[in-house]
Amino acid sequence: MTTAETHTPPAPPSRPGLRDVRSPLWTGPFTLYFTARAVSLLGDAMMPVAAALAVGALYGVSGAGLVLGTWTGTFVVLVLFGGVLTDRIGARRTMVAADLVRVLTQGVLAVAFFAGRPPFWLLVTMAAVAGAAVAMFLPGVNGMVPLVAADPQRANATLKVADALAHLLGPALAGLLIALTGAGAVYAIDSGTFLLSALCLALVRPALPAAARTGGPLRHELRQGWREFRARTWMWAVILVWMVLGVLLFGPLVPLGSALVADRLGPNAYGLAVSCLGAGTVLGGLVALRLRPARPLAAGTAAMALYTALPLCMAVDAGLPLLLAGHVLGGAALAFWSVMWATSVQTHTPPAVLNRVSAYELAGSVSGISLGQLLAGPAAALASPDHLLLLSAAACLTGCATLFATPTIRTLPRTPTTPG
């Protein structure tokens, strides 16, 4: 066992009548944090639609792809530095600053769209700045949860439900606003969500002391974060599997699946499927609120095996009822896994390095998905989408089998909730 893994507390002995102490969830700090995340998630969910419809209408598919690719690429490059910065000055301060930067970028774009046709260089520049801000924001998300909630699993599950609802409502709201008022209104609302998020985060007073500040050289802090990440076999093993699944499953799923379903059942069918995916995500979050497995990653892996139904139902040309059921099941499975994973990372990583460790986790996960998205087009030229989606389903099952076969993943215990 590595040095870092010795920090993992043993599972408490089972005693008759012993139950976890459930601390109240909706305290002042968590309510403010939840509000901040909920409104910013709604704004985030609106942006892909705005880019696809508004930017695509002006500069074509390649223009919209370049804007979105600039955002993602900037995020992947800078997220490790975001983890170091967050550990240096604290998650709350970094997240507030990142929100204020996004107030500026989205506000500038709102003014540009209201004024007429924004120049392409401005769209790309603002996408790069916004991607950098997200790279500073996201590493602190994991670190803040244990500071504002005594029960991280319940907090993560509640936030996952909010995330799902945002992705249900955001795209529809963005499409409606673009049709009625234009893209400027979408960007203006997005800017407002980040302003409200920054205000709520600025008012948060964490119930627990923040992690010790770091102040060493940047290279040293990056190496320390890497050592902590590498020392936890269960963590880097999951990310390795997730990178492979990003290339073979998560990355190509949307471009391949959307084209296949739209061709067979029409574009409305894919829209219904996406809505069912969101409904399944809400369901998975609600299940995670109630179910507290002793081995969270083992339970999450078992749930993720059910995600195989999503690519499979598209690959085999299932009818609309099976297609929608597969998306509900897939959304629930992924949401449950996400809560188990986030809670495990938060409760088994020392607070002083949690943000840097989260940055390595994010960089690995997003890079695999980005590569999968880039390879989806060339792969579709070599094989039919249904055959590629069958490969995605097989990759999902194989990945889950690999996770379950890894002892440190299968046996990782749930850290019991203790009274605040």
Number of C-alpha atoms within 10 A of each C-alpha: 9 11 10 17 16 11 12 17 14 12 14 11 7 8 7 6 5 8 10 10 13 13 15 13 17 13 14 16 20 25 16 21 27 22 17 24 23 22 20 24 23 26 26 19 23 25 20 17 21 22 19 18 20 20 25 17 12 15 14 13 15 11 19 24 16 15 23 21 18 20 23 21 17 19 26 22 15 18 27 26 21 27 31 29 24 29 27 21 16 22 27 24 17 22 26 22 16 23 28 18 21 27 24 17 23 24 20 20 23 22 15 18 21 17 10 9 10 17 12 14 10 14 22 19 15 20 25 22 20 25 26 25 26 24 28 28 23 23 32 26 17 22 30 24 24 23 22 25 26 23 23 25 29 24 22 25 26 19 21 25 24 22 24 27 20 21 23 22 15 21 20 13 17 27 18 13 17 17 11 10 11 19 25 24 20 27 27 20 20 27 26 19 24 28 22 19 26 26 16 19 24 17 13 18 16 18 16 13 9 18 20 13 14 17 13 11 8 13 11 12 21 20 12 16 24 17 13 21 23 17 17 22 17 22 20 16 17 20 19 17 20 25 24 21 24 25 25 26 27 21 25 28 24 15 14 23 21 19 15 21 23 14 12 14 14 13 15 11 18 22 14 15 23 20 21 23 26 26 21 26 30 26 22 28 29 19 16 27 19 11 13 16 14 16 18 26 29 25 18 25 26 18 21 25 19 19 24 23 22 26 28 20 23 28 24 13 15 16 13 17 9 15 25 24 18 26 27 26 24 26 28 29 27 23 29 30 23 21 26 26 19 19 25 22 18 22 21 20 21 17 21 18 25 27 32 32 30 27 30 23 22 20 20 20 22 21 21 23 23 20 17 23 22 14 15 20 14 10 15 16 9 9 10 13 23 20 13 23 25 19 16 26 25 16 19 26 17 15 21 24 14 15 24 19 12 15 12 19 22 18 16 20 21 23 21 17 16 11 11 12
